[in-house]
Amino acid sequence: MHVHVNAATSADGKLSSRRREQVRISGVDDFARVDEIRAASDAVLVGVGTVLADDPHLTLDDSSLVSARESRGEEPHPARVVADSRARTPTDARILDDVATTYVLVSEDAPEDRCTALEDAGAVVVVAGEGRVSFPEAFGVLESRGVERVMVEGGGEVIFSLFDDALVDELTLYVGSMIIGGRDAPTLADGDGFVEDFPRLSLQSVERVDDGVLLWYRF
């Protein structure tokens, strides 16, 4: 499986403010670029924190990209995936509508009644890992269902876990011309952090986009 992490941070490396509300960091050109990455993916992954904070839809905005997918014999929109160890995704979340398939990745400790409620709301629940979602195990299940390319849109806990599991193949990072600050504001890779064996990236290109820069790395 090819895993492509895409994110936008402020110049000081923050995904959002300490309130963890959605902050517009990039502009129109970058939004179009993100839509193209989504269109080329089989699934788009976010953590439950992103769902709770932003209630995203994670579908394609450009109708021409939808048409292109359909002409290739693919579903109009990529599948949506939520990493949600305790099954906290609201049953009325936009991500659970019938526009595209939605997988909710939960741990074995997720309450059974919450898992049932999510299934009743239209989600495909995938149990993987004890206590927290095991991404290697969950990705194995997704791959068996035809998911070969995953785009990861955050948040920082999910991105750290994927680097920690050495599952990331590619990172595109938009760095915007703004400062957010705050010791409690989320960063690109939160979690426990690394103290040794730091993941090393290979910089492929640097490009100016909107009023910021786009960095492309391979891992």
C-alpha positions as semicolon CSV with decimal commas, in nm:
position;residue;x (nm);y (nm);z (nm)
1;M;0,000;0,000;0,000
2;H;0,123;0,349;-0,087
3;V;0,070;0,600;0,195
4;H;0,082;0,971;0,108
5;V;0,067;1,218;0,397
6;N;-0,048;1,565;0,297
7;A;-0,069;1,853;0,541
8;A;-0,055;2,230;0,574
9;T;0,123;2,402;0,861
10;S;0,204;2,755;0,963
11;A;0,563;2,878;0,935
12;D;0,614;2,763;1,296
13;G;0,489;2,412;1,221
14;K;0,136;2,425;1,363
15;L;-0,160;2,247;1,204
16;S;-0,410;2,459;1,395
17;S;-0,442;2,682;1,700
18;R;-0,456;2,562;2,060
19;R;-0,836;2,559;2,022
20;R;-0,790;2,289;1,754
21;E;-1,030;2,466;1,523
22;Q;-0,984;2,464;1,147
23;V;-0,747;2,740;1,035
24;R;-0,715;2,836;0,668
25;I;-0,342;2,816;0,602
26;S;-0,320;2,772;0,224
27;G;-0,514;2,916;-0,069
28;V;-0,707;2,831;-0,383
29;D;-0,418;2,679;-0,578
30;D;-0,324;2,450;-0,291
31;F;-0,686;2,344;-0,238
32;A;-0,696;2,237;-0,604
33;R;-0,372;2,041;-0,559
34;V;-0,517;1,860;-0,256
35;D;-0,829;1,771;-0,454
36;E;-0,611;1,614;-0,724
37;I;-0,430;1,400;-0,468
38;R;-0,763;1,286;-0,328
39;A;-0,884;1,198;-0,676
40;A;-0,576;0,981;-0,736
41;S;-0,626;0,793;-0,407
42;D;-0,838;0,492;-0,320
43;A;-0,907;0,628;0,029
44;V;-0,861;0,940;0,241
45;L;-0,770;0,895;0,609
46;V;-0,816;1,128;0,906
47;G;-0,818;1,081;1,281
48;V;-1,132;1,108;1,491
49;G;-1,005;1,438;1,633
50;T;-1,035;1,592;1,287
51;V;-1,389;1,456;1,253
52;L;-1,492;1,595;1,591
53;A;-1,333;1,937;1,528
54;D;-1,412;1,997;1,161
55;D;-1,686;1,751;1,057
56;P;-1,520;1,709;0,714
57;H;-1,685;1,548;0,413
58;L;-1,361;1,434;0,245
59;T;-1,514;1,415;-0,101
60;L;-1,395;1,572;-0,426
61;D;-1,487;1,932;-0,496
62;D;-1,399;1,938;-0,867
63;S;-1,669;1,769;-1,077
64;S;-1,419;1,704;-1,358
65;L;-1,213;1,490;-1,119
66;V;-1,527;1,296;-1,030
67;S;-1,598;1,239;-1,400
68;A;-1,240;1,126;-1,460
69;R;-1,266;0,867;-1,183
70;E;-1,593;0,738;-1,323
71;S;-1,444;0,713;-1,673
72;R;-1,172;0,488;-1,526
73;G;-1,438;0,262;-1,381
74;E;-1,379;0,383;-1,025
75;E;-1,622;0,506;-0,763
76;P;-1,696;0,880;-0,799
77;H;-1,518;0,957;-0,470
78;P;-1,242;0,776;-0,281
79;A;-1,338;0,585;0,031
80;R;-1,313;0,768;0,362
81;V;-1,128;0,624;0,662
82;V;-1,142;0,739;1,024
83;A;-0,889;0,620;1,281
84;D;-1,107;0,606;1,592
85;S;-0,981;0,370;1,863
86;R;-1,282;0,423;2,093
87;A;-1,551;0,459;1,823
88;R;-1,626;0,821;1,910
89;T;-1,728;0,928;1,559
90;P;-2,076;1,089;1,580
91;T;-2,340;0,892;1,395
92;D;-2,457;1,213;1,226
93;A;-2,109;1,309;1,101
94;R;-2,097;1,419;0,738
95;I;-1,837;1,153;0,669
96;L;-2,104;0,885;0,725
97;D;-2,334;0,987;0,443
98;D;-2,383;0,759;0,143
99;V;-2,171;0,958;-0,104
100;A;-1,875;0,723;-0,053
101;T;-1,780;0,417;0,150
102;T;-1,657;0,500;0,500
103;Y;-1,435;0,273;0,709
104;V;-1,402;0,339;1,081
105;L;-1,090;0,181;1,230
106;V;-1,141;0,090;1,596
107;S;-0,950;-0,104;1,861
108;E;-1,069;-0,415;2,041
109;D;-1,150;-0,191;2,340
110;A;-1,408;0,014;2,150
111;P;-1,754;-0,013;2,312
112;E;-1,966;-0,266;2,126
113;D;-2,275;-0,047;2,131
114;R;-2,081;0,238;1,966
115;C;-1,952;0,006;1,694
116;T;-2,306;-0,119;1,629
117;A;-2,436;0,240;1,612
118;L;-2,168;0,330;1,356
119;E;-2,254;0,027;1,144
120;D;-2,622;0,120;1,161
121;A;-2,523;0,470;1,042
122;G;-2,355;0,321;0,734
123;A;-1,992;0,275;0,838
124;V;-1,781;-0,033;0,776
125;V;-1,617;-0,095;1,114
126;V;-1,269;-0,251;1,108
127;V;-1,136;-0,383;1,440
128;A;-0,757;-0,374;1,455
129;G;-0,534;-0,357;1,761
130;E;-0,568;-0,362;2,138
131;G;-0,621;-0,032;2,316
132;R;-0,543;0,173;2,007
133;V;-0,574;0,116;1,635
134;S;-0,296;-0,094;1,483
135;F;-0,232;0,070;1,147
136;P;-0,034;-0,223;1,000
137;E;-0,323;-0,458;1,080
138;A;-0,592;-0,213;0,967
139;F;-0,411;-0,135;0,643
140;G;-0,388;-0,506;0,572
141;V;-0,768;-0,525;0,592
142;L;-0,813;-0,219;0,370
143;E;-0,568;-0,359;0,116
144;S;-0,767;-0,682;0,100
145;R;-1,066;-0,467;0,003
146;G;-0,887;-0,304;-0,287
147;V;-0,739;0,004;-0,119
148;E;-0,389;0,045;-0,264
149;R;-0,328;0,420;-0,229
150;V;-0,415;0,609;0,089
151;M;-0,400;0,985;0,134
152;V;-0,359;1,093;0,497
153;E;-0,487;1,437;0,593
154;G;-0,417;1,432;0,968
155;G;-0,417;1,497;1,243
156;G;-0,082;1,505;1,415
157;E;-0,140;1,194;1,631
158;V;-0,227;0,984;1,326
159;I;0,068;1,116;1,127
160;F;0,311;1,043;1,411
161;S;0,176;0,688;1,444
162;L;0,222;0,624;1,072
163;F;0,583;0,747;1,083
164;D;0,639;0,542;1,397
165;D;0,514;0,231;1,214
166;A;0,730;0,319;0,907
167;L;0,422;0,318;0,685
168;V;0,468;0,658;0,515
169;D;0,594;0,658;0,156
170;E;0,546;1,022;0,065
171;L;0,491;1,356;0,238
172;T;0,372;1,679;0,080
173;L;0,380;1,970;0,322
174;Y;0,243;2,316;0,250
175;V;0,405;2,577;0,476
176;G;0,199;2,893;0,497
177;S;0,318;3,247;0,565
178;M;0,165;3,283;0,910
179;I;0,250;3,222;1,275
180;I;0,005;3,039;1,502
181;G;0,215;2,965;1,810
182;G;0,109;2,797;2,131
183;R;0,272;2,510;2,319
184;D;-0,060;2,323;2,308
185;A;-0,128;2,379;1,939
186;P;-0,108;2,060;1,729
187;T;0,198;2,002;1,514
188;L;0,257;1,787;1,207
189;A;0,363;1,486;1,416
190;D;0,235;1,485;1,774
191;G;0,212;1,166;1,978
192;D;0,504;1,063;2,198
193;G;0,767;1,198;1,960
194;F;1,098;1,039;1,868
195;V;1,405;1,043;2,092
196;E;1,624;0,829;1,865
197;D;1,610;0,666;1,522
198;F;1,450;0,982;1,384
199;P;1,275;0,917;1,050
200;R;1,482;1,068;0,770
201;L;1,315;1,214;0,464
202;S;1,449;1,273;0,114
203;L;1,355;1,617;-0,020
204;Q;1,238;1,591;-0,381
205;S;1,127;1,945;-0,461
206;V;1,038;2,290;-0,328
207;E;0,772;2,496;-0,505
208;R;0,604;2,828;-0,432
209;V;0,226;2,788;-0,414
210;D;-0,015;3,068;-0,321
211;D;0,163;3,267;-0,048
212;G;0,366;2,976;0,084
213;V;0,590;2,688;-0,019
214;L;0,516;2,325;-0,098
215;L;0,774;2,072;0,015
216;W;0,770;1,721;-0,136
217;Y;0,950;1,441;0,044
218;R;0,990;1,068;-0,003
219;F;1,048;0,842;0,294
